[in-house]
């Protein structure tokens, strides 16, 4: 009965994204027609809730393609996504409900990242909701050397709910809101203006949106249908991950994740999984307070054990003796630690002259490693340097050619 209730809930939302807001009940009832979706001989028993787009051949074909993609071509990968959904779906849907966003929009995270907090795209989008940095910061997510809140399943879901709610207010349609989430609100506005469309499905027959955006809502609908009744599509033995549960401990000082793990009687890997936004070996040392997640049932003992420790026991840091000629830039280049991070660790607001023999704090070498965001930024910087060098070389070559031409002209004269 609970499974049937969840199935009907999903299908109710698909109705919401598949029917224009102005449709009347009479119009809906007239449009209801039986639809068959056949995958390996299995027929989905369709509900009148999703029937209204049956007479739209473009929509039906697009959804069919997405079902085939998930249930056939990438079935094993999609089964992993469904399994992973068990960990996050409850906590994410609770947030969506509190934000007055339809809770089944949670399945956008399924098609965006497969519910992976560590997902990172070639477009530099990160986390379960695949935020790019500019949009993430616009909706209150912090991204710096110490943390990337796009990876936090709670904070990123809150930001995604706020963004989608704003997009719905802008377009008056959840389908168009989702399309704008994928392509950007500006692109969808321009596409609607150029095509005189007033519905998402109308845009599929135009050249004004990318193929990715044309497949986006159909994939959402297909993913929602499969998630609601996986057995109907050949997903018969999904083992869902345990729902995310944790305690929170508020800190007024930085701590190593290894120390948190020791206090909680767990592993560093488990602490990292509970706090995927943390990019380094510790909680952000520049934060006046920080809330860390620890395994459920361990919050009180972790807080008690931490309070009994000294600062040196809680937080590991390296000390570097400044040599003659050292600058913040040269130390940064040697260690790979950005100058702002060095300043932050040393409670400095701006670059100051370094005195030979003085000591500054640096991240511990045996605790610090590059993550995918570091590597992406390094690659970007390398490309920029190469481009600058190429442009400079071309300018230098052009100048040399002009100089040579001028010399030859002078000799002829």
C-alpha positions as CSV (number, residue, x, y, z in Angstrom):
1,X,0.0,0.0,0.0
2,X,2.9,2.4,0.9
3,X,4.5,1.6,-2.5
4,X,1.2,2.3,-4.3
5,X,0.8,5.6,-2.5
6,X,4.3,6.6,-3.5
7,X,3.7,5.6,-7.1
8,X,0.5,7.7,-7.2
9,X,2.4,10.6,-5.7
10,X,5.0,10.5,-8.5
11,X,2.4,10.2,-11.2
12,X,0.5,13.1,-9.7
13,X,3.6,15.3,-10.1
14,X,4.1,14.2,-13.6
15,X,0.6,15.4,-14.3
16,X,1.7,18.8,-12.8
17,X,4.7,19.1,-15.2
18,X,2.8,17.7,-18.2
19,X,-0.3,19.9,-18.3
20,X,-0.4,23.7,-18.9
21,X,-1.5,25.5,-15.7
22,X,-4.6,26.9,-17.5
23,X,-6.0,23.5,-18.5
24,X,-9.5,22.8,-17.0
25,X,-10.7,19.6,-15.5
26,X,-13.0,19.1,-18.5
27,X,-10.1,19.5,-20.9
28,X,-8.0,17.0,-18.9
29,X,-10.7,14.4,-19.0
30,X,-11.2,14.8,-22.8
31,X,-7.4,14.3,-23.3
32,X,-7.2,11.1,-21.3
33,X,-6.2,8.2,-23.5
34,X,-4.5,4.9,-22.7
35,X,-0.8,4.7,-23.4
36,X,1.4,1.7,-23.6
37,X,5.1,1.7,-22.8
38,X,6.7,-1.6,-23.7
39,X,10.1,-2.4,-22.4
40,X,11.3,-6.0,-22.9
41,X,7.7,-7.2,-22.9
42,X,6.7,-5.4,-19.7
43,X,3.8,-3.0,-20.0
44,X,3.4,-0.1,-17.6
45,X,-0.2,0.1,-16.4
46,X,-0.7,3.8,-17.2
47,X,-2.7,6.1,-15.0
48,X,-4.9,9.0,-16.2
49,X,-2.5,11.3,-14.3
50,X,0.2,11.0,-17.0
51,X,-2.0,10.4,-20.0
52,X,-2.5,14.0,-21.1
53,X,0.7,14.2,-23.1
54,X,-0.2,11.0,-25.0
55,X,-1.6,12.9,-27.9
56,X,1.6,14.9,-28.2
57,X,3.8,12.6,-30.4
58,X,6.9,14.7,-29.8
59,X,6.6,14.4,-26.0
60,X,5.8,10.7,-26.2
61,X,8.7,9.9,-28.4
62,X,11.1,11.9,-26.2
63,X,9.9,10.1,-23.0
64,X,10.1,6.7,-24.8
65,X,13.7,7.4,-25.8
66,X,14.6,8.3,-22.2
67,X,13.0,5.1,-20.9
68,X,14.9,3.1,-23.4
69,X,18.2,4.8,-22.4
70,X,17.7,4.2,-18.7
71,X,16.2,0.7,-18.9
72,X,18.5,-0.7,-21.6
73,X,21.6,1.2,-22.7
74,X,22.7,2.4,-19.2
75,X,20.7,0.0,-17.1
76,X,23.5,-1.0,-14.7
77,X,24.5,2.6,-14.1
78,X,20.9,3.7,-13.6
79,X,20.4,0.8,-11.1
80,X,23.3,2.3,-9.1
81,X,21.6,5.7,-9.2
82,X,18.4,4.2,-7.9
83,X,20.3,2.4,-5.2
84,X,22.0,5.6,-4.1
85,X,18.7,7.4,-4.0
86,X,17.8,5.5,-0.9
87,X,20.4,7.5,1.0
88,X,19.2,11.0,0.1
89,X,15.7,10.9,-1.1
90,X,13.9,11.3,2.2
91,X,16.0,14.2,3.5
92,X,15.8,16.0,0.1
93,X,12.1,15.5,-0.2
94,X,11.6,16.9,3.3
95,X,13.4,20.1,2.3
96,X,11.5,20.4,-1.0
97,X,8.2,20.1,0.9
98,X,9.2,22.8,3.4
99,X,10.2,25.1,0.5
100,X,6.8,24.5,-1.2
101,X,8.4,22.8,-4.2
102,X,6.8,19.6,-5.5
103,X,8.8,16.8,-3.7
104,X,9.2,14.7,-6.8
105,X,11.5,17.3,-8.3
106,X,14.0,15.4,-6.2
107,X,14.4,13.2,-9.3
108,X,16.2,16.1,-11.1
109,X,19.1,15.1,-8.8
110,X,18.9,11.6,-10.2
111,X,19.4,12.8,-13.8
112,X,21.8,15.5,-12.9
113,X,24.2,13.4,-10.8
114,X,22.8,10.1,-10.0
115,X,22.5,11.4,-6.4
116,X,26.3,11.7,-6.1
117,X,27.7,14.4,-3.8
118,X,31.1,14.0,-5.5
119,X,29.8,14.5,-9.1
120,X,31.9,17.1,-11.0
121,X,31.2,17.9,-14.7
122,X,33.4,19.2,-17.5
123,X,31.4,22.4,-17.2
124,X,32.7,22.7,-13.6
125,X,29.2,22.0,-12.1
126,X,29.4,20.1,-8.8
127,X,27.4,18.1,-6.3
128,X,24.0,16.3,-6.4
129,X,22.3,19.3,-8.0
130,X,25.2,20.2,-10.3
131,X,25.4,23.9,-9.5
132,X,27.9,26.0,-11.4
133,X,29.8,28.3,-9.1
134,X,28.1,31.6,-10.1
135,X,24.5,30.2,-9.5
136,X,25.6,28.5,-6.3
137,X,27.0,31.7,-4.8
138,X,23.9,33.5,-5.9
139,X,21.8,31.1,-3.8
140,X,24.0,31.3,-0.7
141,X,26.4,28.4,-1.2
142,X,30.0,29.0,-0.1
143,X,32.8,27.8,-2.3
144,X,36.4,28.3,-1.2
145,X,39.6,26.5,-0.5
146,X,38.2,24.8,2.6
147,X,34.8,23.8,1.5
148,X,32.4,23.5,-1.4
149,X,28.8,23.6,-0.2
150,X,27.5,22.5,-3.6
151,X,28.4,19.0,-2.3
152,X,26.4,19.3,0.9
153,X,23.2,17.3,0.2
154,X,21.2,19.5,2.6
155,X,22.5,23.0,1.7
156,X,22.6,22.3,-2.0
157,X,19.0,20.9,-1.9
158,X,17.9,24.1,-0.1
159,X,19.6,26.2,-2.8
160,X,18.1,24.1,-5.6
161,X,14.6,24.4,-4.2
162,X,15.0,28.2,-3.9
163,X,16.3,28.4,-7.5
164,X,13.6,26.2,-9.0
165,X,10.9,28.1,-7.1
166,X,12.2,31.4,-8.5
167,X,12.3,29.8,-12.0
168,X,8.7,28.6,-11.6
169,X,7.7,32.1,-10.5
170,X,9.4,33.4,-13.7
171,X,7.8,31.0,-16.2
172,X,4.7,29.8,-14.4
173,X,5.4,26.2,-15.4
174,X,7.5,23.5,-13.7
175,X,8.5,22.1,-17.1
176,X,9.9,25.4,-18.2
177,X,11.5,25.9,-14.8
178,X,13.4,22.6,-15.2
179,X,14.4,23.6,-18.7
180,X,15.7,26.9,-17.4
181,X,17.5,25.0,-14.6
182,X,19.4,23.1,-17.3
183,X,20.0,25.8,-19.9
184,X,19.7,29.1,-17.9
185,X,16.7,31.3,-17.6
186,X,18.0,33.7,-20.3
187,X,18.2,31.1,-22.9
188,X,14.7,29.8,-22.3
189,X,13.3,33.3,-22.3
190,X,15.0,34.0,-25.7
191,X,13.9,30.7,-27.1
192,X,10.2,31.3,-26.1
193,X,10.3,34.8,-27.6
194,X,11.9,33.7,-30.9
195,X,9.5,30.7,-31.3
196,X,6.4,32.3,-29.8
197,X,6.0,29.2,-27.7
198,X,4.1,29.1,-24.5
199,X,4.9,25.5,-23.4
200,X,8.0,23.4,-23.1
201,X,6.9,20.8,-25.6
202,X,6.5,23.5,-28.2
203,X,10.3,24.2,-27.9
204,X,11.2,20.7,-28.9
205,X,10.4,21.3,-32.5
206,X,12.6,24.4,-32.7
207,X,16.3,25.0,-33.0
208,X,16.3,27.6,-30.2
209,X,17.4,25.2,-27.4
210,X,20.1,22.6,-27.3
211,X,19.4,18.9,-27.7
212,X,20.4,18.4,-24.0
213,X,17.6,20.7,-22.9
214,X,15.2,19.0,-25.3
215,X,15.9,15.7,-23.6
216,X,16.0,17.2,-20.0
217,X,12.3,17.1,-19.0
218,X,11.6,13.8,-20.9
219,X,14.4,12.3,-18.9
220,X,13.0,13.6,-15.7
221,X,9.6,12.1,-16.5
222,X,11.2,8.8,-17.5
223,X,13.4,8.7,-14.4
224,X,10.4,9.5,-12.2
225,X,8.3,6.7,-13.7
226,X,11.1,4.2,-13.3
227,X,11.8,5.3,-9.7
228,X,8.1,4.9,-8.9
229,X,7.8,1.4,-10.1
230,X,11.3,0.0,-11.0
231,X,10.0,-3.6,-11.4
232,X,7.8,-2.6,-14.3
233,X,11.0,-1.6,-16.3
234,X,13.1,-4.6,-15.4
235,X,14.8,-3.2,-12.3
236,X,13.9,-6.2,-10.1
237,X,16.5,-6.3,-7.4
238,X,17.5,-2.8,-6.4
239,X,19.2,-2.7,-3.0
240,X,18.6,0.8,-1.7
241,X,21.2,2.4,0.4
242,X,20.3,3.2,4.1
243,X,18.7,6.7,4.5
244,X,21.2,9.4,5.7
245,X,21.1,9.8,9.4
246,X,23.5,11.8,11.6
247,X,24.1,14.0,14.7
248,X,25.4,17.6,14.4
249,X,28.1,19.1,16.6
250,X,28.7,22.8,16.7
251,X,32.4,23.8,16.8
252,X,33.9,27.1,17.9
253,X,37.4,25.9,16.8
254,X,38.8,23.9,13.9
255,X,39.4,20.2,14.2
256,X,41.0,17.5,12.1
257,X,38.6,15.1,10.5
258,X,40.8,12.3,11.9
259,X,40.1,13.6,15.4
260,X,36.4,13.8,14.8
261,X,36.5,10.1,13.6
262,X,38.5,9.1,16.7
263,X,36.1,10.8,19.0
264,X,33.1,9.2,17.3
265,X,34.7,5.8,17.1
266,X,34.4,5.6,13.3
267,X,36.7,6.1,10.3
268,X,37.9,9.3,8.5
269,X,36.2,8.0,5.4
270,X,32.9,7.9,7.2
271,X,33.3,11.5,8.5
272,X,34.1,12.6,4.9
273,X,31.0,10.9,3.6
274,X,28.9,12.6,6.1
275,X,30.6,16.0,5.3
276,X,31.3,15.9,1.6
277,X,31.5,19.7,1.4
278,X,34.8,19.6,3.3
279,X,37.7,19.7,0.9
280,X,40.7,19.4,3.3
281,X,41.9,17.5,6.3
282,X,40.0,19.7,8.8
283,X,37.0,21.9,9.3
284,X,37.5,25.5,8.0
285,X,39.9,27.2,10.4
286,X,38.7,30.7,9.4
287,X,35.1,29.9,10.5
288,X,34.0,31.4,13.8
289,X,31.7,28.4,14.2
290,X,31.2,25.3,12.2
291,X,28.6,22.5,12.4
292,X,30.1,19.0,11.6
293,X,28.0,15.9,11.0
294,X,29.0,12.7,13.0
295,X,27.4,9.3,13.0
296,X,23.9,9.1,14.6
297,X,24.1,8.6,18.3
298,X,27.6,10.0,18.8
299,X,27.1,13.7,18.9
300,X,27.2,14.1,22.7
301,X,30.3,11.9,23.2
302,X,32.1,13.7,20.4
303,X,31.4,17.1,21.9
304,X,32.5,15.9,25.3
305,X,35.8,14.4,24.1
306,X,36.7,17.4,22.0
307,X,36.2,19.8,24.9
308,X,38.7,17.8,26.9
309,X,41.4,18.2,24.2
310,X,44.0,20.9,23.8
311,X,44.1,23.0,20.6
312,X,47.3,21.2,19.5
313,X,45.5,17.8,19.9
314,X,42.4,18.9,17.9
315,X,44.1,20.6,15.0
316,X,47.2,19.7,13.0
317,X,49.2,22.5,11.3
318,X,52.7,22.7,9.8
319,X,55.2,25.5,10.7
320,X,57.4,26.9,8.0
321,X,60.6,29.0,8.7
322,X,60.8,31.9,6.3
323,X,64.0,32.0,4.3
324,X,65.8,35.0,2.8
325,X,64.0,36.1,-0.4
326,X,60.8,34.3,0.4
327,X,57.6,35.9,-0.5
328,X,54.0,34.7,-0.1
329,X,53.9,34.1,-3.8
330,X,57.1,32.0,-3.9
331,X,55.9,30.0,-0.9
332,X,52.6,29.5,-2.6
333,X,54.3,28.2,-5.7
334,X,56.5,25.8,-3.8
335,X,53.7,24.4,-1.7
336,X,50.6,24.6,-4.0
337,X,48.7,26.5,-1.3
338,X,47.0,29.6,-2.5
339,X,48.2,32.9,-1.0
340,X,44.7,33.8,0.5
341,X,44.8,30.4,2.3
342,X,48.3,31.2,3.8
343,X,47.0,34.6,4.9
344,X,43.9,33.0,6.4
345,X,45.9,30.4,8.4
346,X,48.1,33.1,9.7
347,X,45.3,35.6,10.6
348,X,46.5,38.1,8.1
349,X,44.1,40.3,6.2
350,X,46.7,41.4,3.6
351,X,50.1,40.6,2.2
352,X,52.9,41.9,4.5
353,X,56.7,41.7,4.1
354,X,58.1,38.4,5.4
355,X,61.0,38.5,7.9
356,X,63.7,35.9,7.5
357,X,63.6,33.5,10.4
358,X,60.0,34.1,11.3
359,X,57.5,31.3,11.3
360,X,54.2,31.0,9.3
361,X,51.6,28.2,9.4
362,X,50.9,26.0,6.4
363,X,48.7,22.9,5.7
364,X,50.4,19.7,6.8
365,X,52.0,17.9,3.8
366,X,50.9,14.5,4.8
367,X,47.3,15.6,5.3
368,X,46.8,17.8,2.2
369,X,45.9,16.5,-1.3
370,X,44.4,18.1,-4.4
371,X,40.7,17.5,-5.1
372,X,38.9,17.6,-8.5
373,X,38.2,21.3,-8.0
374,X,41.9,22.0,-7.4
375,X,42.8,20.1,-10.5
376,X,40.2,21.9,-12.6
377,X,41.5,25.3,-11.5
378,X,45.1,24.3,-12.2
379,X,44.1,23.1,-15.6
380,X,42.3,26.3,-16.3
381,X,45.3,28.4,-15.1
382,X,47.6,26.3,-17.3
383,X,45.4,26.9,-20.4
384,X,45.3,30.6,-19.6
385,X,49.0,30.8,-19.3
386,X,49.5,28.8,-22.5
387,X,47.0,31.1,-24.3
388,X,48.8,34.2,-23.0
389,X,52.2,32.8,-24.0
390,X,50.8,31.9,-27.5
391,X,49.4,35.4,-28.0
392,X,52.6,37.0,-26.7
393,X,54.6,34.8,-29.1
394,X,52.5,35.8,-32.0
395,X,52.8,39.5,-31.2
396,X,56.5,39.1,-30.8
397,X,56.7,37.2,-34.1
398,X,54.7,39.9,-35.9
399,X,56.9,42.6,-34.4
400,X,60.0,40.8,-35.6
401,X,58.5,40.3,-39.1
402,X,57.7,44.0,-39.3
403,X,61.2,44.9,-38.2
404,X,62.8,42.6,-40.8
405,X,60.5,44.0,-43.5
406,X,61.5,47.5,-42.6
407,X,65.2,46.6,-42.6
408,X,64.9,45.0,-46.1
409,X,63.1,48.1,-47.4
410,X,65.9,50.3,-46.0
411,X,68.5,48.2,-47.7
412,X,66.7,48.4,-51.1
413,X,66.5,52.2,-50.7
